[in-house]
Amino acid sequence: MSEEMNQNVPPQAATSRADSMKLSRRLRYYMETAGFFVVIGFFRLFGIDTASAIGGWIGRNLVAPTPLSRLATKNLKSAFPDKSPAEIAVIVRAMWDNLGRVMAEYAHLDKLHMDGPDPRIEILGLDRLEAAIGRGKGVLLVSGHFANWEIMPFGARDLGITGGVVVRPANNPYVNRWLERARIRNGMAEQIPKGAPGTRRIFSLLRKGEAALLLVDQRASEGITIPFFGRDAFTTPAPAALALKLGAVVVPASNERVGGARFRMTVHAPIEPPNTGDPARDLVEFTAAMTRFIEERVRERPHEWLWIHKRWTRDDAPLGKRAQALSPLRGGDNNATSNRV
């Protein structure tokens, strides 16, 4: 990747958003930002391994016993009905250990690379990624919030892969400005916002044979309902739609913590597009295949996923126009528990 692409360009969107907000909100954001930098400054007092260990201790001992664990416990009980309360509690505690480590590791993003004197990222399955790039149709590298989810674009940059990473800006524009600059310094130079403008930018990158990196495990309010752990979840169909239209290769990747602040990223075999003869059904089945990949990886290491996210659809949640149009195509899917689709 060229030096020009990796220059620390000021994030204009965050700047304009900060300038236009009300004074009361700005003051609240200032206070949040001050707290954020106190935390970052504290963890910078230590080396990355010590900082990660301290963050893990805080997560499992100080955060896990609080009401912040209620949603995670609820989600885990629904996803793993056969597990006992004690088993669920162990997963919740380990999840907070991981999230505490992730928070601490934000203070040391510059050290999370696969090269240098102390490499911290190992990548398996590079031959699959190289073969996908070799098709010349562009690559959609999809993953989820596994372990430390910042790893994928960092490893991609170290490999010289060009393109961009899809991001959801932080609500606080001042914190977001810091995050964007840190991600640009250490990962993919182009930070692509979610939404229609971002989709158009991904389209352009794929047309040029480049890569777009994105996490596909979060709730998408304008998405379609796809089974996830046997329950309907609003899921973005954008990766499937782009791949079907352009012939881009969908390459799933997972990430796991292999001890302290060290990680293993695995590139899996491409998810090949369905060809049912019905474009709408292809879209649903392709999106479902990506979601199954996420579920399989979460089942393997449930403690390293983000169970505090409101991932699933309420039974009375209104469906968007696209979800309504595609609902009949889900009628034969016996993995879903909802009767709506």
N, C-alpha and C positions, 0 to 999 in steps of 0.2 A: 504494500500500500504506500502511496507516495506521501512525502512529507507535507505537501500542500494540503492533502485531504485530512491530515491529522493535526493541523494547526488548531489552537484553542480559540475557535470562533465564538464570540459572545452570543448566548442564546437570546435572540431578539424577542421571541414570543413571551418568555418569562419576564423580560424587562418591561414590555408594554403592559402585561397583565398586572405587574406590581404598581406601575405608575397610575393605573386607572382605578385602583381599589379605594374603598372608603377608609377614612382615618382609623376608625375603630378596628376594622379588620387588619389594616396594616400594622397597628400596634400589637394585635394578637399574633400576627405572623412574626413580628420582630421578637416577641418573647419566645415563641416556639423555636425560632432560628437560634436565639441565644442558647437555649437549652440544648439544641442539637449540637452546636459547636462545643459546648462544655463537654458533652459526651464524647465527641470525636477527639477533642483535646485530651481528655482523660485516657482514652485508649491509645493515643499516640505516645503516651509516657512509657509504654511497654513495647517490647518486640511483638511481632504478629502472633506468635504461638502463645505467649503469655496473655496477650490481649484477648485472643480467641477463647482461651481457657477461662478467663475471668468473665467474659460475656456469657459463656455457657453456664457457669456457676450461678450468675445472676438470674439467667433465664429459668433454670430448673428449680432453684431454691427460693427466689423472691417473686417471680412472676407466675410460675405454674400454680401455686396455691391460691391465687386470686380469682375473682370473678371473670377475669379476662380469658379463663380457660373454658367457660361455659359453652361457647359456640363450638369450640374444637371437640369437646366431649360429646355434645349433641350430634355433630357431624360424624364422628367416629362410631358412635353407637348405631347410627343408621347405616353406615358403610360396612360395618363388621358386626352384625347382630349376634354372631356366635361367640364373640369375645366377652370375657367377664369384665365387670367394673374395674377390677384390679389391673387387668391387661390394658384396658383403655387408659387408665391413669398412668401406666408406665409409658405408653406412646405419647400422651400429652406432655408429660415431663420431659421426655427426650425431644419432642418437637420444640419446646421452649429452650432447651439446651442449644439446639441447632440455630434457632432464631436469635438467641443471645450472641452466639458466635458470629452470625451474619452481621449483626449490628456492629460488633467490635471490629470486624474485618473491613468495614467501610473506611476505617481510619488507615488502612494499609492496602488499599486497592492497587497501589503501584507495585506491590510485591506478588500479586497473584498472576503469575505468568508461567509459561511452559519452558522458558529458556532462562539464561543468566546463571549466576553461581548457585542459586538456591531455587531450582524450578519447583513449582507447587501445583502444576496442572499436568496430568498425564492424559493423553488422548488415545483411545483405542478405536479401531475401525477406520483409520484414515483412508484405506484403500477404497472403502465404500464412498467416502466423500469425494475423493479424486475422480472416481468413475462417474459420479453424478455430475460433477463440474464438467467433465469431459464430454458429456452429451451436448453441451453448448446451448441449452435451453433455459439456463438460469436455475438456481437452487433455492428452495424454501427450506431452511433449516429450522425445524419446529421442536419445541421442548416445553417444559413446564417449570414451576417453581420448586425445583429439586435442590436440596442442600443449599449452596450459595449460588443463586441463579444468575449472578453477574458473570459467572465464569465463561459461558458460551461465547459471547462476543470478544472476550479477552483472548481466548484460545484461537478464535477465528482470525483475529488481527495478527497474532504471533505466527500463524500459518500463511499470512499474506493474502487472505481472502478479501476481496473487495465487495462493497455493497453497503448495506445499512442494517440497523437493528431497530425494531419497532418498540417504542417505549410509551408508557403511560406517565405523563408528567406528574410530579408530586403536587399535592394541593397547595402547599406553601411555595410561592414562586421563588423565594430567597433560598430555601433549601434545594429546590429544583435546579436553580442556577448552579449551585455547587455540585450537585449530582451530575448534571449534564457535562460540566467541564471535566470532572473526574472520569466519567465514562469515555469522553472523547480522547482524553490523554492516554487511557489504558486499553480501550476497546475500539469498536468500529467508529469511524469518524462521523458517519451520518446517523443522526438520531431521528428516526421517523415517527411522527406522532400518530396515534391511533385515529381512525376516522376516515372520511372520504378522501381528504388530501393525501393522507398517508398511503391509502390504497393505490391512488394514482401514482405516487412515487415508487411504490413497490413494483407496479406494472412496468414503469420505465426501466427500473434496474434489471428486472427479469428479462425484458426485451433485449437488453445489452449483454445478457449471459452472466450477470452478476448474482450475488446472493442477498437474500433478505432473511434475517433472523427474527424469530418471534416466539413468544410464549403463548400457548393456546389453551391454557387450563383455567383461565379466569372467566367469570360470568360476563356475558356480552348481552346487554339489555335488548339490543336490536338483532340478536342472533336467532338461531333456530333451536328447537328443543331436541336434544340428543341424550340418550341414556348414559349416565355416569354413575357407577356403583348402583345400578338398578333404579335410579331416580332421574327424572327429567332435569336437564340443566341447559340454560340458554348458552349456546355455543356459537362462536363466530364461524360463518361459512366462508370467510374471505380467502383463507389459504387454499381451500378446495376449489373455489371459483376461479382464482388466478391460475392455479395449476391446470385445471381443465381447459381454460381458455388459451393458455400460452404453451402448454406442454412442459411447464417447469417441473423439475423433479422435487418431490417432497421427501426430505431426509429427516427422520426423527433422531433426536439425540437425548441422552439422559446424563445426569450428573450425580455423583455421590461423593460423600465425604469419606476419605480413607485414613483419617487420623489427624486430629487437630485442624490446622488450616491448610490441608492438602486435599486435592480433589482428583477424581478420575471421571473424565467425560468419555462416554461411549457413543460412537456414531453407529446407528443401526441400519439395517437394510432399508432401502427406499420403500415407501408405501405407494404401490402402483395404483393408478386411477382405475375405477370401475368403468365398464363399458356396457351398460344395460340397454343402450339405445334410447334411453329417456334422460335428457340432460338434468332435469330436476331430481330424479332419483339418484343419478350419479353424484350430484352435489351432496345429497343427504348421506349416501353410503360412504363417500370419501371423507366427509366430516366425521362420521361415526367411527371410521377406521383410525383416524388420528386420535380421537377421544379414547378409543380402546387402548391405544398405545400408552397414553397418559395413565389410564387406570392400571394397566399391568405394571408399570414402573412404580406407581404409588403403592400397590399391593406388596411389591418386593421390599420397599423401604418406607413404610408409612410414617415413620418418625421424622423423615426429612422432607415432608410436604407441608403446604400451608393450609392447615385445617381451620384456621381462624377466618378464612374467606367465606363470604356468603355465596357459595357456588351454585346451590340448587334452587329450582323454581318452586315457588309456592303453588299449591293446587289451584288457588284462585287468581294467579297472576295472569294479566291480559297478554295475549299473544300479539306480536307485531305482524305487519302485513305479510312479510316473507314467511314467518313461522306458520301463519294461518294457511297460506297457499301450499306449503309443503307438508302440512299435517297429514293429509291422506296417505302420503308415501310412507309414513311411520306406522300405519295401521297393522302391518304384519310383524312388527318387531316385538317379539315376546320378552325382550330384556327390559322393556319399559314398564314402569308401574303405573303411570298415569293413563287414564282413559281418554284424555283430551286429544292425544295424538297417536 
